Amino acid sequence: MEMLLGLVVLLACLIFGVRHGGIGLAVISGIGLIIFTFVFHYKPGSPPISVMLTILAVVTCAGFLQTSGGLTVMLKYAEKFLRDNPKHVTIFAPLTTWFLTVLCGTGHVVYTMFPIIYDIAIKQNIRPERPMAVASVASQMAICASPVSVAVVSILAFFAQHDYNYSVLQILAVSIPATGFGVFCAALWSQYRGKELEKDERFQEFIKDPENYNYVYGDSESLVDKELPKSYYHAMYIFFVGILVIACLGNFQTLLPQFPDAKGVMKAISMTDVIQMVMLFVAAMILIVCKVKAKDVGNSQVFRSGIVALVSVYGVAWMASTYFNAHMTFLKAGLGAAVTAYPWAYAIIAFLTSKLVNSQAAAIAIVVPLALSVGMDPVMIMSFISACYGYFFLPTYPSDLACIGFDRSGTTRIGKYILNHSFMIPGLIGVATGCCMGFVMAHIVM
């Protein structure tokens, strides 16, 4: 009964906290911590300090990348690629937004791509919902495939805490094919979704009004013909070199310096420390070479979003660890046996948790330490990495709402019954096929 009451407190804090956003979720978690400690008398868990510091370093570097203009260069190349291949925008747009997130570690880059995708689709007489909805899904699925995302560095750090020394490349060798394949399958299905525009009565009725017609078919601003300063390109190159260095050091750990541990045994420094060092160094190089104003970094969208994720992970992970540690004996016996016998149950738990907290990083902070603590094989955890994206299920996430707003044709929308929205089927296809590919790749790589 006490365990059930504690679970009610945990879920209540998560549900109530989500209504107030990421930082709200973190501080509401403090209520759960107080109740667990002073009412239930649970020993407080430990906040994931190494995870948080890694997130902080990555977010800082990403903020410098955006402020320096390096992100703008990536968006320019992405737009040029799509405009050079307009007839295949339904396939190439989601793959492009997926790739941008892989490079930058945040799905928020998709906001700049939405008007470009819309402009290309409408001029090709392609139903804008087809590329736009799956592009929104793709930008979020790619979070678990980026070496500089909060989600990936969190998984790496949690594995390290449980003495599973997987490299960055091993993690990415699973998550990149898994999420990429999921996005591709969702894009293939999206090519044939909905009515053609000339047969869509609702759309045709809307554009009968000349003002609406001009609104729907009006031009969008383009980056292709804009001349960007050389410093923008320098920032992008520096960032890419940093990612390459992390990948090399993670795969060839003999290159890492070694130091004696408490028992005098020589051990290489952890990859979480390496990522922190390299990201801070890359940010410093961008600051110096590209003459970035450091005070402007704090105002960048990427930095603000990342800090919100950091604070959210802090509160949620601390509260969750306090509750789960208090009942670890029971969980190891019950939940451990369940996920061993039915590994797919972990995927369902990860999916529902992601929807509950509206964040892959926060979901990972809850489910991955729990799964590792009850003895779940990390290979199976990585098999279902795509399941950590479940917040498309209800169309409340900012990127989905932005996508609806940028589609001036009105074809991307929330249905009458809420769940029949434009992102549902692409999301389900992406996650399901991504888990299948992840299962194959995890057993090959890990």
N, C-alpha and C positions, 0 to 999 in steps of 0.2 A: 504493500500500500504506500509506503514512504517513497519507494522508487517511482511509482506511478504519479504521486503528487509532485515529486521533483520534476518529472517529465512535463507535467502540465505547466509548471512554473517556467521551465526552459522554453517550451513552445509559445507560451503567452508572451514572454519577453521578445522572442523572435518576431512573432506576428505584429505585436504592437510597435516594436522598433522599426520594422520595415516601413511602416506608415510614415515615419519621420525621416526616412532616407538613411544613407550609410553612416553618417556621424551619429544620427539619432539611434540607430541600431546599436552602436558601440556604447553609448551612455545608458541606454535602457538595459543593456547587459549588466551594468553595474547594480541594477535593482536585483537581478537574479543572483549575482555574486553575494550581495548582502543577505538575501534570504537563505541561500545555501549555507553561508558561513555562520550566521548568527541565529537562525531559526532551526535549520536542519543539522547544524554543527558539523558540516563537511569541511575537511581540511582544504584550504584554497589551493587550486591548481597553479600552474606556472604559466604566465603569458609566454608565447613563442618568441622570445627576444631575438634569436638569430634569424628567424623568418622575417620579423618586422624590420630589422636593420637591413636585410637584403632588399626587401621591398622599398625601403627608404632610399637606398643607393640607386636602385634601378629607376625609380620614379624621378629622382633628382636629375639623372642623366637624360631621361626622356623629356623632362621639362626644358633642359638646355637645348636639346635637339629641336623642339618646336620653336622656342624663342629665337634661335639662331637662323631659322628659315630652312633647316635641313629637311624637315617634314614637308614643307611646301614643294621642294624639288621632287620628292617621291610622288606627291600628288600630281605634279605636272606630267611626269613620265607615265603615270597610271592613266591620266586622261588622254594623253596622246595615243597610248596603246588601244584604248577603247574606241576612240574616234577613227582610228585606222582600220578597225574591224567592227563596223556598226551593225552588220547583219547578224552577228553572233553575240550580241550584247547580253543575251539571257544566260549564255554560258560563261562568257569572259568577265562580265561585271562581278558576279559573286567570287570567281577565282581571284580577281584583282583585289577586291576588298579583303578577302581572306589573306592574300599575300601581304597587303599593307599592314594588317594587324600582326602577322608573323614578324615582320620587320620592326614594328614600332612597339609592340607589347600592349597596345590598347585598342579596343574596338571603336573608340571615339573618332578615329580618323575617317570613319565612314560618313560623317555628316557633310564633309566637303564633297564627297563623291556622289551623294544622292542627286543634286541638281544636274550633274554631268550625265549620270546614268539616265535620268528622266529625259533630258534633252535629246540624247542619242536615240532612245527608244521611241519617243513620240514622232521624231522626224523620219523614222523608219516604219512608221505605222504599226509598231509593235506595242502590244498592251503593256504599259509601264509596270503594272503589278508583277509581271513575269520576272524581269530582272531585279526590280527594286526590293521586293519582299525577300527573295532568297539572298540578295546582297547584304541585307540587314542581318539575316541569320548567319551568313558566312563570316561577317566581321566579328561576331561573338564566338562562333565555334573555333576560330583561329587562336583565341586567347591561350588555350592549352597547348598550342603548337609554337609559341614564341619563346625564344631563349631569354627574353627580357620582360616577360609578363609576370605579374604578381602570382598568378596561378602556378606557373612552372617553377619559379624559384621557391615557392612554398612547398610544392611536392618534393623538390630536391632536398630542401632543408629538413622536412619531416622524415624522409628516408634516411638522411644522414644521422638524425637523432636516434634512429632505431638501428644504426650500424649497417644499413644497406648502402654501400658506396657505389651507387650507379652514377655514371657520367652524364653530363648534359646531353651529349650526342645520343646516348642510349635512350634517354627520355624522349628526345625529339625524333629519334628513329621510329618510335611508336606513334607519338602524337601527331606528327606532320602527315604521314600517310593516312592515319585514321580520320583526322578531321578533314583533310583535303579530299579524300574519297567520299566522305559524307556530303561535303559541299557539292562535289561534282554530280553525285546521284540526285541531290535535291534540285540542282540546276537543270539536269536532263528532264526531270518531271515537269519543271516550271515552264519549259518551252511550249507546252500544250495546255496550260491551265487557262481557264476563263475563255470568254468569247473573243473573237477577233473584233477590233474596234468598230469596223464598219457594220458588224452584226449585233453590237451591244446597244440595245434600245435606250438604256439609261444614259450612256455616254452620248449617243447621237442627239438625244433630246436636250442634253446640257449644252452642246456646242452650237445649237441652232441660234442661240443668242450671240450676236457678233462680239459682244464684250467678253463673253465666256470663251469664245473661239480664240480670241487674241490672248486671253489669259492662259489657255491650255497650250497653244502653239508658240507662245512667245519665247524668245531666245534666253539662254542662261549664260552667265558670265563664264569665261574660259580662261584657263591658265596657259594654254598651249602657246599662244603668241606673245606672252609676257616675257620680258627680259628680266632675269633674276640676277642679283649680285653674286659675284664669285664666292663670297663668304658663305652663301647658302650651300653651295656645292661642297665646299671644304668641310662644313659641319657634317654633311651626309657621309662623306668619305671617312671622316674620323670615327663616326658612329659605327659604320660598317666594319672598320678595322677592329674596333673594340669587341664587336660580336664575334668576329673571326678568332680573336685572341682567346676569348672565353671558350669557344668551341675546341680550339686546339689544346688548351690547358686541361679542359675537362676530359678530353679523349686520351691525351698523353700525360698522365699524371706523374711520370718520371721527371717531367720538367719542373714540377713544383718543389719548392724548398722544403726540407724536412727538419723537424725539431723533436727533441725528446719529450715524451709524455710523462705523466706522474710516475710511471714505473721505469722510466729511463729508456723506453723503446722508441726508436726513431720513427716518426710518422709524418707524412706530408700534410701540409695545411689543408683545411677543408675547402671544398669548392664554393661553399656559401661565403667564406671569407674572400676567396679569389674574385667572385662576382662583385662583391662590395668594392674591393680595391680597384678593379678594372673599370667599373661604372663611374666611380668617383674620379678616376684618372681621366677617363674619356670626357666627362663633364668639364674638368679643368682645362683640357686641351681645347675644347670648343670655346670655353670662356676666353682663353688667351688668344688663340689663333683667329677666331671669328669676332673678337671684340664685343661679346655679348654683355649687356647690362644685367648683372646678376639679380638686381632687384626686380627685374621684369619677369624672371622665371616663376616667381611665386604667383603671378597672375595668369600664367598659361593654363589652358584647359586641361592638358595632359597632366600637369603637376597637381592641379587641384583635385582632379578625379583620382589620381593615384594616392594622394594623402587621405582622401575619404576612404579608399579601400584599405589603406594601412590602419587607420583608426578602427574601422569596422572589424578587421581581422583581430586586432588587439582585444576588443571587448568580447566578441563572439567566442574566440578561441579560449580565452581565459575562463569565461563562464561555462563553456561546454566541457573543458578539461576538469573543472571542479566537480561537475555533476558526474561525468563518466568515471573519473578516478574513484569516486566514492562507491561505485557499484561495479568495479572492474572484475571482481571475482565472479559475480553473476553473469556479466556480459561475456566473459571469456568462455564460460560454460555453455550459455545459451546462444548468444549471437555468434560466437566463434564457430560453434557447430553448424549453425544455419548457413553462414556465408561459405563455409567449407563444403557443405553438401549442395548448396544452391548459390553459386557465385553470382548469378544474375541478380540475386536479391540486393547485392551491393550497388548495382547499377540503378536499381529503382530507388534505393535510399539516397544515393548521390543526386539523382534527378529531382526528387521531391525536395531535398534540402536546398538545392540550388534555386528552385522556384520560391521556396519559403524565404530565403535571405536575399534573393535577387542579385547574387554575386557568385561567380565561380570560385574566386579566392576565398570568400567566407565559407562557402560550402566545403571546399577542400580543407579549410582549417578545422571543420567539424568532423567530417567523415573519414578523412585519411588517417589522422592520429588514432581515431577509434578503431578503424579496421586493422591498423598495424598492431595496436595493443591487444586485440583479441586473436592475433596470430594469422591474419589473412595474408596470403602470398602476395607480395608486391607486384608480381607478374599479372595477377588478376586485377589488382587495383589499376594498373596501367592499361589493361585490356579494355576497361570501361571508362577511360579518360573522357570520352566524348559525352558521357552521361552527366558530367558536371555542368553541362549547359542545359538548363531546364526552364529558364525564366521567360522563354518565348511562349510558354503554355497559356499564360494570360497576357494580353497585349498592353502591358503597363510599363515596359522597359523604355527608357528614353530614346534609344536608337530606333525602336519600332514606331514609337509615336512620331519621331522626327521624319521617318520614312513616309508615314501617312501624310504628314504635312507637306512634304516636298513633292508628292505626286499630285500635280495640279489637275490631272484627269479624273481623280477620284476613284480609280480602279483599285488602289491599295487601301483597304479599309477594314474596320471592325464590323463583323456581321451582326445581324439582328440578335443572335443567340450568344453573343460574346465570344464563345469558343470557336465559332466558324469564321475566324479572322484570316487575313492573308498570310500570316506567318506560321500557322499551325502545321499544315501538311509538310512544307519545306523543312520545318524544324524537326518534326518527327522522323522524316526520311533521313535527314542529316545525322541525327543522333543514333538512330537504329543501325544504319549502314556503317557509320563511324565506329560503333562498338564492335561490329562484326570484323571490320578491318583491323581494329585495335587488338582484338583477340588473336588474330593471326600474327600480326607483327610483334606483339609482346612475347609470344612463345618462340618466335624466331630470334629476336634481339636480346631478350633479358634472360 
